[in-house]
Amino acid sequence: MAINNEYVWHDRKRWTFLGLPFTFTTYAATNEVLYINKGFFSTTEDEVRLYRIMDISLKRNLFQKIFGLGTIHCCSGDKTLKDFDIVNIKKSREVKALLSDLIETQREAKRVISRENIVDHSDDFHDDALTPDDFDRDDSPFDNDRD
């Protein structure tokens, strides 16, 4: 399988007021990786494989709605990036849908199994071990020692 390094989406963090892109944080996504670059003098470059993202949600406050922006919150299994936000981006609903499709495609391609479908049936399991509540005070074996 060939790795496709073409960006399927890119944008930059914007100011909430007027939605102007006067920040030094950029976001880009390929079919396999999401890149987050921050800073001007001191830069940080993060990347997360899309199959490691477990859940995404969209948050929009009043000002973000007025200026056509939104913030996508990503819950990730990545060890360094952990949970992160894609802050104040244009067309946030469309981007969320695109990322969701890319994430599912990668999870299927990598055969990543989600743990949310695993059910804990520990309440259905009955252990035959005795507990202190199983004894009455009258049945105590040590009551006979009082003679």
Beta strands, then each sheet from edge to edge (+ up, - down):
strand 1: 9-12
strand 2: 25-29
strand 3: 33-38
strand 4: 44-49
strand 5: 53-59
strand 6: 69-76
strand 7: 84-90
sheet 1: 1+ 2- 3+ 4-
sheet 2: 5+ 6- 7+
end
